[in-house]
């Protein structure tokens, strides 16, 4: 089921991939190509893979590219917006991570709504059938009751005639109509089927909708969005994996305090990108995945502890230079501004 919206990172205009694409194509507003491609994919390629034997032609048509053929396709592959498989298939990089969960949830919701609608239709049909059978039963009972009343009415008339002959002054004799008991006329209540749990019940639905980020998701986020100057995470096991699992319990990938925001801030701090050399002239320190999942790394970045790490002088104004040193001349008054001491003293 296609949605009428899609998820996209808010830092797309300043993302390093966008910056590289702008440099490769030599034009501004290149993020429009990416947005058009993602919008088209939500309605036509829910799995993020471009169909057809010549997907590059479709890609550049969707993106409204008017330059030389294959230039845009190769540029998107080069900077990492598009993945090309060995068989030439083109797929949007990170599509499932950003929009896969939302598409699957929409499909599950549509299935539940259809099942509920079918159950409601079946219930109404069952009620109509039950009401029809009840009407037939009431009609049969009504016919039987009418015949019984008619027979009893004839018997009652004969009894009244006989009593009138015996007691001519009796004025209260009348035809008494026989009626069936109310319990026999009451129609049985229609049977409504009990609703059945769908897809394994509530617990199964909750399990499908959880969507908590995994260590693999965090590794992909770091490798995809961290500054090119920072090392990628190639292996995550042992203590590194335990640290990552612990940090994921504290914060998610998105949101104002999520890991995406932490990485965005790291990308803008020169001192965390190795751009501020050490005092001895050696290359500066660089943040890495281990720093990201350390107990206090993300917290300190969000608190702004490293925001001023730009390599520029900061803090109190520099002190004025000390006066130049000179040799002492014998007999020179070292303290000319002080009054002479009292001779009597």
matplotlib code that plots the C-alpha trace (Angstrom):
import matplotlib.pyplot as plt

x = [0.0, 1.5, 1.5, 0.9, 4.1, 7.6, 10.3, 13.4, 16.3, 16.0, 19.7, 19.5, 20.5, 23.7, 24.4, 27.9, 26.4, 24.4, 27.5, 29.5, 26.7, 26.6, 30.3, 30.1, 27.2, 28.4, 24.9, 22.9, 19.6, 20.6, 18.6, 15.5, 16.6, 16.7, 13.3, 11.6, 13.1, 11.9, 8.4, 8.1, 9.4, 6.7, 4.0, 5.6, 8.5, 7.7, 10.8, 13.1, 14.3, 13.8, 12.1, 12.9, 15.9, 17.2, 16.6, 18.9, 16.6, 13.6, 15.7, 16.7, 13.2, 11.7, 14.3, 13.6, 17.3, 17.9, 21.6, 23.7, 22.4, 23.7, 25.6, 23.0, 22.8, 26.6, 26.8, 24.1, 25.9, 29.2, 28.1, 26.0, 22.4, 21.9, 23.2, 24.0, 23.9, 26.1, 23.3, 22.9, 19.8, 19.5, 18.1, 17.6, 20.2, 18.6, 15.0, 14.0, 15.6, 13.7, 10.3, 10.1, 8.6, 5.9, 4.9, 4.6, 2.5, 0.2, -0.2, -1.0, -3.6, -5.2, -5.5, -7.0, -9.6, -10.5, -11.0, -13.1, -15.2, -15.7, -16.6, -19.2, -20.7, -21.0, -22.6, -25.2, -26.0, -26.3, -28.7, -30.8, -31.0, -31.9, -34.5, -36.0, -36.2, -37.7, -40.4, -41.3, -41.6, -43.8, -45.9, -46.3, -47.2, -49.5, -51.4, -51.6, -52.8, -55.5, -56.8, -56.8, -58.7, -61.2, -61.9, -62.1, -64.3, -66.8, -66.7, -67.1, -70.2, -71.8, -71.1, -72.5, -75.6, -76.1, -75.6, -78.0, -80.6, -80.1, -79.6, -81.2, -80.4, -76.7, -75.3, -71.6, -71.3, -69.2, -66.9, -63.5, -60.6, -57.9, -54.3, -51.0, -48.6, -46.2, -43.2, -44.3, -44.4, -41.0, -38.6, -35.2, -32.4, -30.2, -26.9, -23.9, -20.6, -17.8, -15.0, -11.9, -8.4, -6.6, -3.1, -2.3, -4.1, -3.1, 0.3, 1.3, 0.2, 2.1, 5.2, 4.9, 4.5, 7.4, 10.1, 12.9, 16.3, 18.9, 22.7, 22.9, 20.6, 22.9, 26.0, 24.3, 23.3, 27.0, 28.4, 25.9, 25.8, 29.1, 31.6, 33.9, 36.9, 35.7, 36.4, 33.5, 32.5, 33.4, 32.8, 30.5, 30.8, 32.1, 32.4, 31.6, 28.2, 27.4, 28.1, 25.9, 23.0, 23.2, 23.1, 20.1, 18.2, 18.9, 18.1, 16.7, 17.9, 15.7, 14.4, 16.1, 18.3, 18.6, 21.8, 21.1, 21.2, 24.4, 26.2, 24.9, 26.6, 29.8, 30.0, 30.1, 32.8, 36.3, 37.9, 36.1, 37.0, 40.8, 41.0, 42.5, 46.2, 47.6, 50.0, 53.0, 51.9, 50.6, 47.2, 44.2, 41.8, 38.8, 35.6, 34.6, 31.9, 33.4, 33.1, 29.4, 28.5, 30.6, 28.6, 29.0, 30.0, 26.6, 25.5, 28.5, 27.9, 24.3, 25.3, 27.5, 30.8, 32.7, 30.9, 33.8, 36.5, 37.3, 41.1, 40.6, 41.7, 38.9, 38.5, 39.8, 41.6, 45.3, 47.4, 49.6, 53.2, 55.7, 58.2, 61.5, 64.3, 67.4, 70.6, 70.8, 73.1, 74.9, 73.6, 70.3, 67.2, 65.2, 62.1, 62.0, 58.3, 58.7, 59.4, 62.9, 63.2, 63.4, 67.1, 66.5, 64.8]
y = [0.0, 3.3, 6.3, 9.9, 11.0, 9.7, 10.1, 12.1, 13.4, 17.1, 17.6, 16.6, 20.1, 20.1, 16.3, 15.4, 13.3, 16.4, 18.6, 16.0, 15.7, 19.5, 19.5, 16.6, 18.1, 21.7, 23.1, 24.2, 22.7, 19.1, 17.9, 18.3, 15.3, 13.2, 14.4, 13.7, 10.2, 9.4, 10.8, 8.7, 5.5, 5.8, 5.5, 3.2, 1.2, 0.5, -1.7, 1.1, -0.8, 0.8, -1.5, -2.2, -3.3, 0.3, 1.8, 4.7, 6.1, 5.9, 7.4, 10.5, 10.9, 10.8, 13.3, 15.7, 15.6, 17.5, 17.0, 14.3, 10.7, 8.6, 11.6, 12.0, 8.3, 7.8, 10.9, 9.5, 6.2, 7.8, 9.9, 7.0, 8.0, 5.0, 1.4, -0.6, -4.4, -6.8, -7.4, -3.7, -3.2, 0.2, 0.7, 3.8, 3.6, 3.6, 3.4, 0.5, 2.1, 5.3, 4.2, 0.3, 0.2, 2.8, 0.9, -2.4, -0.9, 0.7, -2.7, -4.4, -1.7, -2.1, -5.8, -5.3, -2.9, -5.3, -8.1, -6.0, -4.9, -8.5, -9.5, -6.7, -7.7, -11.4, -10.3, -8.2, -11.1, -13.5, -11.0, -10.7, -14.5, -14.8, -12.1, -13.8, -17.2, -15.5, -13.8, -17.1, -18.7, -15.9, -16.2, -20.0, -19.4, -16.6, -18.9, -21.7, -19.2, -17.9, -21.3, -22.1, -18.8, -19.6, -23.1, -21.8, -18.9, -21.4, -23.5, -20.3, -19.2, -22.6, -22.3, -18.8, -19.8, -22.6, -20.3, -17.8, -20.4, -21.4, -17.8, -15.4, -12.3, -12.8, -9.8, -10.3, -13.3, -12.5, -14.1, -14.7, -14.8, -17.2, -15.9, -17.7, -17.1, -14.2, -16.5, -18.4, -15.2, -13.9, -14.3, -15.7, -13.1, -13.1, -14.8, -12.5, -14.3, -13.5, -11.4, -13.5, -12.1, -11.2, -12.2, -13.8, -11.4, -8.1, -9.3, -10.2, -6.8, -5.0, -7.0, -6.1, -2.4, -2.0, -1.1, -0.5, 0.3, -2.4, -2.3, -2.9, 0.1, 2.3, 1.1, 1.9, 5.3, 6.1, 4.7, 6.6, 10.0, 10.5, 13.0, 11.5, 12.3, 9.9, 6.2, 3.8, 1.0, -2.3, -4.7, -4.5, -7.3, -8.0, -4.9, -2.5, -4.3, -4.3, -0.5, 0.0, -2.0, -0.1, 3.3, 2.3, 1.7, 5.3, 7.0, 6.2, 7.1, 10.1, 13.0, 16.0, 13.8, 10.9, 9.5, 11.2, 14.6, 13.6, 12.7, 15.9, 18.0, 16.0, 16.7, 20.4, 20.5, 20.8, 19.5, 16.2, 15.8, 16.0, 19.5, 21.0, 19.7, 18.9, 21.2, 19.1, 19.5, 15.9, 15.3, 16.1, 13.7, 12.3, 10.9, 7.4, 4.8, 3.9, 7.5, 7.6, 4.6, 5.5, 6.2, 10.0, 10.7, 11.5, 13.3, 15.7, 16.4, 17.3, 19.5, 21.5, 20.7, 20.5, 23.3, 25.7, 23.2, 25.1, 25.7, 29.5, 31.3, 31.7, 32.7, 35.9, 38.5, 38.0, 39.7, 42.8, 41.9, 42.3, 45.2, 44.4, 43.5, 45.8, 45.9, 47.6, 50.7, 51.2, 54.2, 54.2, 54.8, 51.7, 53.3, 56.9, 57.5, 56.7, 59.6, 59.7, 58.1, 60.4, 61.0, 60.7, 57.4]
z = [0.0, -1.1, 1.3, 0.4, 2.3, 2.9, 5.5, 4.6, 6.8, 7.6, 7.0, 3.4, 2.0, 4.1, 4.1, 2.9, 0.1, -1.1, -0.9, -3.0, -5.5, -5.9, -6.6, -9.1, -11.1, -10.7, -9.9, -6.9, -5.5, -6.4, -3.5, -5.7, -7.7, -4.6, -3.4, -6.7, -6.8, -3.3, -3.9, -7.1, -5.3, -2.6, -5.2, -7.7, -6.2, -2.5, -2.1, -3.3, -6.5, -9.9, -12.3, -16.0, -18.0, -18.3, -14.9, -15.5, -18.2, -15.7, -12.9, -14.9, -16.3, -12.8, -11.5, -14.5, -15.6, -18.8, -19.1, -20.9, -20.4, -17.5, -15.9, -13.1, -12.5, -12.2, -9.9, -7.6, -7.4, -6.8, -3.8, -2.3, -3.0, -5.3, -4.9, -8.1, -7.8, -9.9, -12.3, -13.0, -10.8, -9.2, -5.7, -3.4, -0.6, 2.8, 1.5, 3.7, 6.8, 6.3, 4.9, 5.1, 8.5, 7.7, 4.5, 6.2, 9.0, 6.5, 4.8, 8.1, 9.0, 5.6, 6.1, 9.6, 8.2, 5.4, 7.9, 10.2, 7.2, 6.1, 9.6, 9.9, 6.6, 7.7, 11.0, 9.2, 6.9, 9.9, 11.6, 8.4, 8.2, 11.9, 11.6, 8.6, 10.3, 13.4, 11.2, 9.6, 13.1, 14.3, 11.2, 11.7, 15.4, 14.5, 12.0, 14.6, 17.2, 14.8, 14.2, 17.9, 18.7, 16.0, 17.4, 20.9, 19.8, 18.4, 21.7, 23.7, 21.7, 22.3, 26.0, 26.1, 24.3, 26.7, 29.7, 28.3, 28.0, 31.6, 32.8, 30.3, 32.5, 32.3, 30.4, 30.9, 28.6, 25.6, 23.2, 24.9, 22.4, 23.2, 23.0, 23.1, 26.0, 25.4, 25.9, 22.7, 20.7, 21.7, 18.9, 19.7, 19.8, 16.7, 17.2, 16.8, 16.2, 18.7, 17.1, 16.5, 17.0, 13.8, 13.0, 16.4, 18.7, 20.3, 21.4, 17.9, 16.6, 19.3, 18.5, 14.8, 15.6, 18.0, 15.5, 18.1, 16.5, 16.5, 16.7, 13.0, 12.4, 14.5, 12.6, 9.3, 10.5, 11.5, 8.3, 6.1, 7.9, 9.7, 8.1, 5.4, 7.6, 10.3, 10.3, 9.5, 11.7, 10.0, 12.9, 15.9, 18.4, 21.9, 24.2, 21.3, 20.7, 24.5, 24.6, 21.5, 23.0, 26.3, 24.5, 22.4, 25.6, 26.5, 23.2, 19.7, 16.3, 15.7, 17.7, 19.3, 21.5, 19.0, 17.5, 14.2, 15.9, 17.8, 14.5, 12.9, 15.6, 15.5, 11.7, 12.4, 15.2, 13.7, 16.8, 16.4, 12.8, 13.2, 12.0, 15.1, 15.5, 18.9, 20.8, 19.6, 15.9, 15.6, 13.8, 15.9, 17.5, 15.5, 16.9, 16.0, 16.6, 20.0, 21.1, 19.9, 22.0, 25.1, 28.3, 28.1, 24.5, 23.1, 26.3, 26.1, 22.4, 23.1, 26.1, 23.8, 25.5, 22.3, 20.4, 20.9, 19.7, 16.6, 17.0, 17.4, 20.6, 23.1, 26.8, 28.6, 26.5, 26.3, 28.9, 27.8, 27.0, 29.9, 29.7, 28.2, 30.6, 30.9, 32.9, 36.3, 36.4, 39.7, 41.6, 39.7, 41.8, 41.5, 43.0, 41.8, 42.6, 46.3, 48.8, 50.3, 53.7, 56.8, 57.6, 61.3, 61.0]

ax = plt.figure().add_subplot(projection="3d")
ax.plot(x, y, z, "-o")
ax.set_aspect("equal")
plt.show()
